[in-house]
Amino acid sequence: MELSAYLLVSALLFAIGVFGAVARRNIISVLMAVELMFNAANLNLVAANRLLYPGATVGQVMAIFSITIAAAEAVVGLALVLAIYRKFDNVFVEKFDLLKG
């Protein structure tokens, strides 16, 4: 396959992730959409590395590093969701007014 096909799939995944992050009301759905955007970036890294520099593994290493960062982000995000759920008894984004002065 050509690089343009991988870039198209990655762009579609990223667009779906952006739409999910903006349009969803449930914070868990927003976190899942952010993870989808991370996966789109990983697909970009691996596809560009595989097709432009076939012998190098820099793209795969960066993708694995990005996956570990995304896993840490998911753990912190879910811990925050759990704390917010315990305080407000719901997980809808528009109900959060913690930062209002």
SULFEN-V940310 format. One record per helix or strand of 2 or more residues. SS is the DSSP state (2 for helix, 1 for strand). FROM is the first residue (numbers start at 0). LEN is the number of residues. Records with the same first field share a line. If there is no record, write none. Layout:
SS->FROM-LEN  FROM-LEN
This chain:
2->2-21  26-26  57-31  92-3
